[in-house]
Every structure is written in C-alpha cells, then in structure tokens.
Amino acid sequence: MLAVSGGPDSTALLAACAAYGAETPVHAATVDHGLRPESEAEARAVAALCGKLGVPHRILAWTGPKPAHGLQAAARTARYDLLARHAVTIGADLLLTGHTRDDQAETVLMRLLAGSGPAGLAGMRRERPLGALCLARPFLDIPKADLVAYCAARGLAFVRDPANHDARFARARLRALLPVLAGEGLSPERLCRLAARCARDAEALDRAAVEALATACETTDESRLILDGGRLRALPEAVLVRVVGLGLARLDPDGAERLERLERLVFEAVLPALRSGRTLRRTLRAVLVAVTPGGDLVLSPAPARRGPQTRAL
C-alpha cells in the first residue's frame, strides 16, 4: 500500500509503482488531516489521479479535536495509525512512503539539536516494523528535486503543503536553514552520511547489548530480571546503557524513556553502586531498579506510589 499525500514525493511514488506493473496489486491511501480548507480537495485530486492510473484509493480522515500543542507530532501519529489500520483491512503487509534524502537530512538535524545518541542520529530507517506491517522508504537516497523533475517530465500535478514553510514548526525553520548550513559544508549529503554511519554503529551496539543481556541474565520470569553485576561492570558504557534499556523494555514493553534519563540512571546511580558495592533503589518508567547487597542488578515492577516518600528518578 502507498501513502500518497499529493506532494511531489508521494506522487512520484504512486506514478512509479503504477508504471512498474507489479504482480501484487497496488493500493493507495491519502490521509486528510482536516487542518487546512484545501485538504479535502487535495485528497480528492489524489483519488482522481489514482483512478487514471488504475490504482484503488481510499481517503482516510483524521477526525476529532486537534491538540493546541505538538500538532505535527500528533498528526504524524494519527496518520500512521490510520494508514496501518486501513492496510490491515485490505490485507496489505507493506506500506511505502515517499520520504526523500531531504527529509532524512532534516530529521538528522532535528535530532542532532535535540542531543540524540547514535540510534537517533541514524535518522529514519529504510525499513521498520509498523505494527503487523513493514514500513519502507524506497526514495530515502533520492533528492526531492529529482522527484519534482520526475513529476514535471510526466505532467503530473502535485501540491505543496504550506506547513512545510510555516515558521511556527521547528522542521520548517530548520528546512529554511539547510541552504545556509550547506554553504558551510553541512550539506544534506553529509547529514545522510552521518545517519548511515550512526545506523551502522547503533546496529552493532544493539547486537552487543542483546548478547550481553543474555550472558548477564541469571534469573528471569514474568515479574523480574536479575543481572550479574560483575558482568555488567565489565561492559563498555555504551553497551551497558543499552542492556539496562533492554531490561526496562522487557519489564515495561509499552513504556518509553528519553536517552538523558536512562543515561542519568545508569551513569549516576546504577554504575556507581555496582562499582562501590552500595545498594540502590530507583524507579524509572514503571520499573524498580535495584542493586542488591550481593552486587546484582534486579529489575522488577515498581510498587504503587504511596505518597511523597516514594523515591523516583
């Protein structure tokens, strides 16, 4: 299934897939966020183009109240939720989007300013799970200008979302800065090269963390995870923080935590306690993190809060 907004990137994706003539039927969907008066007509225009190309199409409307803050993030979450649910209804297991090299460069720059680690600086992955789907971005190495030229050469009309240049949004402000940064050497190509290197390193660190967790694990059941403190102390710090993160995710699969809080827990509390032989009790997400008198690290569900005496990170 194709996610087609009507912009040049997704319009090129639609035309290319329709021209390819794959054996597997191609479907398309457009999310109407209802944030601009023109959005309904733009979605209908995509439907008309799909009709000409012989591609089944569905308009998915984001209904209900819209948040006053974090609008773009909320719209993105709603968009993928709608697309994923529609894909399930038509039996699709692959969702393609038209993200380009320009989008990747903007993502890396935003995460760089946010202080992300290697996993964040790896940017958007070419493929990743989205519920039961595989989300894939086949144009991630292609400049947007090439796709605009592709549409122009074939007489394909497309729309330009004014939000892409709305200074109220951080991504739009950074997009405006990219030509200046490129003049200083920080080009989209170099930002994408950074993403590729960080993805490579993050993958290696993640594999090492999975192996380290399996090696250090002494006892595990549905309620707790006991890790050998001696093995943890011997790990490189970059691997250790991932091991603890994996342990937290195992106990609280639906939780999420910023890297800064996880690093603070590991480097300012857990690791000093392991090295000094002190005991420790902290909570992060819904998990109690404890260093025992014997020097092991134990992760278990955090008890219910009982008042201001409960100590939390």
VEXRO-893081 format. One line per 3 residues: number of its first residue (from 0); their letters; for each residue x, y, z of C-alpha. Coordinates in Angstrom, 2 decimals. Layout:
BEGIN
NUM) A) X:Y:Z ~ ...
This chain:
BEGIN
0) MLA) 0.00:0.00:0.00 ~ 1.19:3.52:-0.83 ~ 0.81:6.56:1.41
3) VSG) 0.09:9.39:-1.04 ~ -0.35:12.92:0.26 ~ -0.41:14.60:-3.15
6) GPD) 3.01:16.20:-2.77 ~ 5.75:15.62:-5.36 ~ 7.44:12.80:-3.44
9) STA) 4.41:10.59:-2.94 ~ 3.00:11.48:-6.38 ~ 6.24:10.24:-7.93
12) LLA) 6.00:7.10:-5.79 ~ 2.44:6.49:-6.99 ~ 3.34:7.01:-10.66
15) ACA) 6.45:4.83:-10.44 ~ 4.61:1.96:-8.76 ~ 1.72:2.19:-11.24
18) AYG) 4.16:2.14:-14.16 ~ 6.11:-0.78:-12.75 ~ 3.14:-3.10:-13.11
21) AET) 3.89:-5.32:-10.14 ~ 2.15:-8.70:-9.89 ~ 0.90:-7.78:-6.44
24) PVH) -1.98:-5.25:-6.63 ~ -1.04:-1.73:-5.56 ~ -3.38:0.24:-3.33
27) AAT) -3.06:3.87:-2.20 ~ -4.44:5.91:0.66 ~ -4.46:9.61:1.49
30) VDH) -4.89:10.96:5.00 ~ -6.97:14.13:5.17 ~ -5.87:15.74:8.42
33) GLR) -8.52:18.43:8.13 ~ -6.04:21.13:9.14 ~ -6.46:23.30:6.02
36) PES) -9.54:24.22:3.97 ~ -7.85:22.83:0.85 ~ -7.04:19.41:2.28
39) EAE) -10.29:17.72:1.21 ~ -9.94:18.89:-2.40 ~ -6.28:17.81:-2.44
42) ARA) -7.24:14.33:-1.25 ~ -9.90:14.12:-3.96 ~ -7.30:15.15:-6.55
45) VAA) -5.11:12.22:-5.46 ~ -8.13:9.94:-5.76 ~ -8.72:11.20:-9.30
48) LCG) -5.09:10.57:-10.28 ~ -5.27:7.08:-8.81 ~ -8.36:6.48:-10.91
51) KLG) -6.49:7.46:-14.06 ~ -3.59:5.18:-13.12 ~ -5.85:2.27:-12.21
54) VPH) -4.81:2.22:-8.55 ~ -7.50:1.62:-5.90 ~ -7.57:4.54:-3.47
57) RIL) -9.12:5.47:-0.14 ~ -9.32:8.81:1.69 ~ -8.78:8.45:5.45
60) AWT) -9.99:11.36:7.57 ~ -8.40:12.40:10.87 ~ -11.45:13.42:12.86
63) GPK) -11.94:14.67:16.38 ~ -10.29:17.50:18.35 ~ -6.78:18.59:17.40
66) PAH) -4.17:19.46:20.05 ~ -3.12:23.05:20.63 ~ 0.50:21.99:21.07
69) GLQ) 2.55:19.34:19.31 ~ 0.22:19.41:16.32 ~ 2.66:17.99:13.78
72) AAA) 3.66:15.11:16.06 ~ 0.01:14.32:16.77 ~ -0.81:14.46:13.06
75) RTA) 2.04:12.09:12.29 ~ 0.86:9.60:14.92 ~ -2.71:9.79:13.65
78) RYD) -1.56:9.44:10.04 ~ 0.37:6.23:10.62 ~ -2.41:4.81:12.79
81) LLA) -4.98:5.42:10.05 ~ -2.72:4.04:7.34 ~ -1.83:0.94:9.35
84) RHA) -5.45:0.16:10.18 ~ -6.51:0.60:6.55 ~ -3.66:-1.62:5.37
87) VTI) -4.91:-4.38:7.64 ~ -8.42:-4.07:6.22 ~ -7.20:-4.57:2.64
90) GAD) -4.74:-7.33:3.56 ~ -1.57:-5.33:2.86 ~ 1.62:-6.15:4.73
93) LLL) 3.85:-3.43:3.23 ~ 3.41:0.35:3.45 ~ 5.56:2.57:1.21
96) TGH) 6.13:6.28:1.81 ~ 7.86:8.89:-0.34 ~ 10.42:10.16:2.19
99) TRD) 13.50:11.56:0.46 ~ 17.11:12.39:1.20 ~ 15.98:15.92:2.10
102) DQA) 13.58:14.52:4.72 ~ 16.35:12.36:6.14 ~ 18.73:15.33:6.40
105) ETV) 16.08:17.39:8.22 ~ 15.38:14.51:10.61 ~ 19.07:14.07:11.45
108) LMR) 19.50:17.80:12.01 ~ 16.48:17.94:14.33 ~ 17.79:15.01:16.35
111) LLA) 21.28:16.49:16.45 ~ 19.85:19.65:18.01 ~ 17.86:17.51:20.45
114) GSG) 21.05:15.81:21.65 ~ 20.20:12.34:20.34 ~ 22.62:9.43:20.51
117) PAG) 23.65:7.16:17.62 ~ 20.23:5.50:17.37 ~ 18.50:8.86:16.95
120) LAG) 21.13:10.27:14.62 ~ 20.65:7.23:12.41 ~ 17.52:9.04:11.29
123) MRR) 14.71:7.25:9.50 ~ 15.33:3.60:8.74 ~ 14.81:2.36:5.22
126) ERP) 12.56:-0.33:6.67 ~ 10.98:-0.71:10.09 ~ 8.04:-2.53:11.66
129) LGA) 4.74:-0.67:11.94 ~ 2.50:-2.97:13.92 ~ 1.98:-6.00:11.70
132) LCL) 3.25:-4.05:8.66 ~ 6.65:-3.31:7.22 ~ 7.08:0.43:6.63
135) ARP) 9.54:1.05:3.78 ~ 11.02:4.23:2.27 ~ 12.38:3.42:-1.20
138) FLD) 13.30:7.06:-2.03 ~ 15.42:7.74:1.05 ~ 18.60:8.23:-1.02
141) IPK) 16.93:10.38:-3.69 ~ 16.88:14.22:-3.54 ~ 13.43:15.81:-3.57
144) ADL) 14.44:17.85:-6.64 ~ 14.76:14.65:-8.66 ~ 11.22:13.64:-7.79
147) VAY) 9.89:17.09:-8.63 ~ 11.61:16.78:-12.01 ~ 10.13:13.28:-12.46
150) CAA) 6.61:14.64:-11.93 ~ 7.21:17.64:-14.21 ~ 8.53:15.45:-17.02
153) RGL) 5.37:13.37:-16.91 ~ 2.94:16.23:-16.47 ~ 1.89:15.06:-13.01
156) AFV) 0.31:17.81:-10.92 ~ 1.15:17.90:-7.22 ~ 0.50:20.13:-4.23
159) RDP) 2.89:21.87:-1.87 ~ 1.88:21.87:1.77 ~ 2.25:25.42:3.17
162) ANH) 3.10:23.90:6.55 ~ 6.46:22.96:5.03 ~ 7.37:26.66:5.19
165) DAR) 5.41:27.66:8.30 ~ 7.91:29.12:10.79 ~ 5.70:28.01:13.68
168) FAR) 7.07:24.49:13.17 ~ 10.64:23.51:14.04 ~ 11.11:21.35:10.96
171) ARL) 10.12:24.23:8.68 ~ 12.55:26.57:10.42 ~ 15.38:24.07:10.05
174) RAL) 14.43:23.46:6.42 ~ 14.96:27.16:5.77 ~ 18.41:26.94:7.38
177) LPV) 19.64:23.98:5.35 ~ 20.93:26.04:2.38 ~ 22.96:28.20:4.80
180) LAG) 24.36:25.12:6.56 ~ 25.16:23.52:3.22 ~ 27.20:26.61:2.35
183) EGL) 29.29:25.91:5.46 ~ 29.76:22.27:4.50 ~ 26.89:20.67:6.42
186) SPE) 25.06:19.52:3.31 ~ 22.17:17.05:3.11 ~ 24.63:14.53:1.69
189) RLC) 26.87:14.80:4.76 ~ 23.92:14.68:7.16 ~ 22.72:11.50:5.45
192) RLA) 26.24:10.07:5.55 ~ 26.24:10.73:9.30 ~ 22.90:8.91:9.56
195) ARC) 24.28:5.89:7.71 ~ 27.35:5.71:9.96 ~ 25.28:6.08:13.12
198) ARD) 22.87:3.39:11.93 ~ 25.79:1.05:11.35 ~ 27.26:1.73:14.80
201) AEA) 23.90:1.59:16.56 ~ 23.16:-1.78:14.99 ~ 26.48:-3.17:16.22
204) LDR) 25.93:-1.79:19.74 ~ 22.39:-3.17:19.82 ~ 23.63:-6.64:18.86
207) AAV) 26.31:-6.46:21.55 ~ 23.70:-5.39:24.11 ~ 21.38:-8.29:23.26
210) EAL) 24.26:-10.73:23.67 ~ 25.40:-9.07:26.91 ~ 21.89:-9.19:28.37
213) ATA) 21.61:-12.90:27.61 ~ 25.02:-13.55:29.18 ~ 24.41:-11.47:32.32
216) CET) 20.90:-12.73:32.95 ~ 20.84:-15.03:36.00 ~ 17.12:-15.35:36.61
219) TDE) 14.17:-14.11:34.66 ~ 10.47:-14.65:34.92 ~ 7.39:-12.60:34.17
222) SRL) 7.92:-10.38:37.20 ~ 11.65:-9.67:37.45 ~ 15.04:-9.78:35.79
225) ILD) 18.25:-10.47:37.74 ~ 21.54:-9.48:36.07 ~ 25.05:-10.40:37.18
228) GGR) 26.63:-7.19:38.48 ~ 30.18:-8.35:37.78 ~ 29.43:-8.90:34.12
231) LRA) 27.66:-5.54:33.91 ~ 30.63:-3.68:35.44 ~ 32.91:-5.14:32.75
234) LPE) 30.79:-3.88:29.87 ~ 31.66:-0.76:27.84 ~ 29.39:2.05:28.96
237) AVL) 27.74:2.34:25.53 ~ 26.70:-1.32:25.78 ~ 25.71:-1.14:29.45
240) VRV) 23.22:1.65:28.94 ~ 21.60:-0.38:26.17 ~ 21.47:-3.50:28.34
243) VGL) 19.60:-1.61:31.04 ~ 17.33:-0.11:28.40 ~ 16.54:-3.58:27.05
246) GLA) 15.80:-4.78:30.57 ~ 13.43:-1.90:31.18 ~ 11.68:-2.60:27.88
249) RLD) 11.26:-6.25:28.80 ~ 9.55:-5.34:32.09 ~ 7.60:-2.41:30.63
252) PDG) 7.12:-3.07:26.88 ~ 4.71:-0.19:26.41 ~ 6.89:2.40:28.15
255) AER) 9.34:4.83:26.61 ~ 12.16:6.89:28.01 ~ 14.40:9.67:26.83
258) LER) 18.07:8.82:26.49 ~ 19.05:11.52:29.00 ~ 17.02:9.93:31.80
261) LER) 18.29:6.46:31.00 ~ 21.89:7.69:30.97 ~ 21.37:9.51:34.25
264) LVF) 20.01:6.36:35.84 ~ 22.87:4.19:34.59 ~ 25.86:6.52:34.94
267) EAV) 24.88:8.48:38.04 ~ 23.19:5.72:40.03 ~ 23.47:2.12:38.82
270) LPA) 27.11:2.03:37.72 ~ 28.49:3.85:40.82 ~ 26.51:1.46:43.03
273) LRS) 27.81:-1.58:41.18 ~ 31.39:-0.33:41.41 ~ 31.25:0.64:45.08
276) GRT) 29.19:-2.26:46.38 ~ 26.38:0.01:47.60 ~ 22.75:-0.95:47.42
279) LRR) 20.37:1.12:45.34 ~ 16.66:1.53:44.68 ~ 15.35:3.76:41.90
282) TLR) 12.28:3.77:39.72 ~ 12.14:4.60:36.04 ~ 9.05:4.19:33.91
285) AVL) 7.09:1.50:35.77 ~ 10.18:-0.45:36.79 ~ 12.01:-0.69:40.12
288) VAV) 15.76:-0.72:39.53 ~ 17.72:-2.15:42.46 ~ 21.33:-3.07:43.19
291) TPG) 21.36:-5.83:45.81 ~ 23.82:-6.32:48.70 ~ 25.33:-9.12:46.63
294) GDL) 26.05:-6.75:43.75 ~ 23.41:-7.88:41.29 ~ 21.06:-5.63:39.34
297) VLS) 17.39:-6.51:39.75 ~ 14.60:-5.08:37.61 ~ 11.02:-5.64:38.75
300) PAP) 7.65:-3.89:38.54 ~ 7.66:-0.74:40.64 ~ 5.30:-0.77:43.63
303) ARR) 2.36:1.59:43.63 ~ 3.23:5.10:44.75 ~ 2.13:5.82:48.31
306) GPQ) 2.99:9.47:48.66 ~ 5.90:11.91:48.73 ~ 8.20:9.36:50.38
309) TRA) 8.32:7.26:47.18 ~ 11.71:7.90:45.63 ~ 11.72:8.16:41.88
312) L) 14.31:9.19:39.36
